[in-house]
């Protein structure tokens, strides 16, 4: 099957109706929903911003961007993965399209079989089961290679995340770990040396009566005083 020919047939058809799609999308985004698509993927050198395809960005519109329906967009990304089977960025883009839609996006919902195939392809190309593979991933996102390097989330965004994770928004809402899972977690922590006391990465050092302790619990155990008393006596305030 000529995947490339099918791909460009979809693109050319979308281009023919581009102005009509732009007008419909501008009138009612919920009723006439389209998504910007890079004709030549960014990972292959394609330019343009996929959000700048509609009427609002007429001056910034790029010839490499075309508006597609959610189903066309999904099919095009599947075809790109067939045309360039060794391109991990394209497989990653297809997987993100399937599993991580944003609130304002009305993505095409694939069948269970399609979802399984895409998931398996993503795992095969991206999952690092060896310590060496995980180390490479960690190094690749360390320091200025991390997209959040030197940045912080705004207070408004933090509040938004908190609200989203409350109640039914929390994926663990109404659930609890089984006894078997709890025992596995305990055993794992024990094998790593435990996180209690000063070994806890979040432990706060304190100085009481001129002596430094790695955490409040060490003071409580050694001096037999309460946590509140430790906080009052702490000389590192």
N, C-alpha and C positions, 0 to 999 in steps of 0.2 A: 504493500500500500504506500502511495506517495503522500506522506504526512505533510511535507512542505507545501505541496500543491493545494491540499485541503486547507491548510493554515492560511495561505494567502488568498484563497477564495473567500474565506470568512472576513478577512481584513478588507479586501476590495469591496465586498458587499456593504460592510459597515461604513466605509468611506463614501459610498454613493448616497447614503442616507444620513450623513453626518450632520448637516445643518438642521434637518428635521428633528434628529435626536437631541441636538443641543437645545432647540426651542421647546420641545416637549419636556425635557429634563428641567429646564428653567421654570416652566409653568407649574409642574407638580412632580417633585422628586419621588414621592411615595408611589404614585400611580405610574409614572414613566421613569423608572430607575435605570441608569446606565453607569458604567464604570470606565475610568480611563485606563488604557492599556499601552504598554511599550511595544511597538511593532518589532523593533530589534531590542531584545532584552538588555537591561543595564549591564548585566554580567558579560555581555558580548560587545559592549561599547556603545550601546544605544543611549541617546540623550533625551532630555525633556522630563517634565514633572507630570506624573499621571493624573494629578489633581487639577492641572491647568488645561483641561480639554473642553470645558463647558463655557457658556456665554460670559460668565463673570470674569474669565481670564483671557478674553479675546486677544489682548496685546501680547500675552505670554504663551499663547498656543504654539505647540511644537509639531512639526511634520511627522515626528516619530510617535506621536500619541493619537490614539483613536478611541472613540467611545463605543463600548460593547455592552450588550445585555449581560446579566450575571451568568447565564448559561453559556453564551458565546465566550465570555472571559474564561470560564472554567475549562471549556473544550480547547481553547487556544493554548492554555498553560499545559494541558495534558499532551497536546500535539508537540509543543516545544520540548517536552521531556522525551518524546519519541524521536524527534529530530536530533536532539543533542543529549543522548542517554548518559554521557559521562560528566555532564555539567551539574555539579552538586547544588549550585545556587538556584537553578531552575526547579530542581526537585524540592528544595527548601521552600521556594516561593509557592509551589503548588500545595505543599503540606500546610503552610501558614494560611493559605486561602481556605482550606477545608476546615481547619481546627481553630483558627484565631480571628474570626470576623470581628470588626469593631461595631460599636453600638449603632452607628449611622449606616452600616452596610447591610444590604439585603442579599447576601450571597446565595449562589445556587447550592442546593443541598444534594450531595451525591448519594447514590445508593449504598447500601451496606457493603456490597462487594467492591465497589469503587473505592470506598473509604479504606477498606482492608488492604487493597492493592497499593494505594498511595502510602499508607502507613508502613507497610512492609518495605517499600522502596526507600522511604525516608530512613528507616532504621538501618537498612543495609548500607546506605551511603553516609550516614551521619553518626550512628551510635558507636561510641568508643568503649568497648568492653575491657580493654587492656589498660594497665596503669600508664603505659607510654602514650596511648591515645588520649587519655584524660589529661595527662600533663601537657600535651601539645595544645589541647583546647584551652587549658588554663593560661598558658604562656601567650596564646594568641589574643587573649582578652585582658592582659595585665597592663597596668599603667596607662599611657596615652592611647593604647589600642582599645581600651574599654570605651564604649560610646558615652558612658556617664562620667568619664574621667574629668575631674575638675568642676563637675556640675553637682547641683543638689536639687531635689524636688521642691517646688514651692509649697507653702503652707496650704494653699487652696487645693493643690493636687493631692497632698497627703490626706486632707480631710475627705476628698472624693474617694480615695482608696479605702479609707476607714469605713465610710458609709456603704461602699459596695460590698465590703466583707462582713457586714453585720447581718444577723438573721439569716434569711433564705439565700442571701448573696454569698454566704460562706459555704464552700463546698463540703465542709465537715459539719454543717448545722444539723442537729438532731441525731448525730452519729457518735459512736465511741469505739475506741480500739478494743479488739477482743483480748482476752487474757493471754492467748498465744502470742499476739502481736506485741503486747506490753512486755512479755518475757523476752522476746527477741530483741527489742530495743534496749532493755536492761542489760542483756548479755553482751550486746554490741558495745555499749558504753563501758562496761566492765573490762572488756578485752582491749579497749583503747586507753585504759588507765583511769577511766572515770572522769567526770566533769565536776565533781564536788569540791567545795572549798576553793583554794587558790588555783586549782586546775581548770576551773570554769573560765572560759575566755571573757565572760562579762563581769568577773569578780572585780570589786573595787578595793584597792589597797587602803589601809587605814593606819594611823599612828596613834597609839594610846600609851600614855606615860613614857614617851620617848622611844617606844619599841614599835617597829614596823611589822605589820601583819598583812598577808596577801589578800585577806578578805575578812568581812565582819564575823563570819562563822568561827574563824580561828581564834578571834578575841573572845567570843562567847564561850568556846570550849576551854580555853586556857585560863581565863580570868573569872569564869562563872558569873558573868553579868548579862543583862538582857541586851537585845539588839538596840533598843532605844537609848540605853545607857552608853553603848558604844558610839552611837551617832553624836551624842552630846560631848563625849570625851575625845572624839576624833580631832587630831591636830592638823589634818590635811584639808580642812574646810576651805 
